[in-house]
Amino acid sequence: MNKVLLSVHVLAAIIFIGPVTVAASMFPPLARRALEGDGDLGVLRTLHRISLGYAFGGIIVPVFGLAVALGMGVLGDTWLIISIVLTLVAALVLALKVIPDQAGLLAGMDGDEQARAALMPKAKALSMVTGMFALLWAVVVVLMIVRPGSSTGA
């Protein structure tokens, strides 16, 4: 049963976390171009929908991850606790910063040139936030593979 749970956990991470990370990372540079008048709002709207939709689907990843951890008896291991905390931080960054900022930038795209120029710092800051979001996931993936201090580690 653990192999099935682990398979669902890994597949869900690939199917949901990968695309939301890519879409979130692509959004800021394209938003900056759109704010300068040289961008495609349809692409930005699509990236925002991907970010939002796949964020909801991504909830499956920690749910199945916890089930796998219980089955393996590693729920109290330090590497897993750190992974859980980092996953929670990444989810909060996505839900409270990335997706709302994407929506705010999209809403401001209809403004005049001066209003769009005022949104440029927000678009630049979103680049940093999405970079942190991607870095959090990268650290979680490394922890899941290496499992430092675990008797089941590589």
Secondary structure, DSSP 8 states (H G I E B T S, - for coil): -HHHHHHHHHHHIIIIIHHHHHHHHHHHHHHHHHHTT---HHHHHHHHHHHHHHHHHTTHHHHHHHHHHHHHT-TT-HHHHHHHHHHHHHHHHIIIIIHHHHHHHHHHTTS-HHHHHHTHHHHHHHHHHHHHHHHHHHHHHHHHHH-TT-TT--
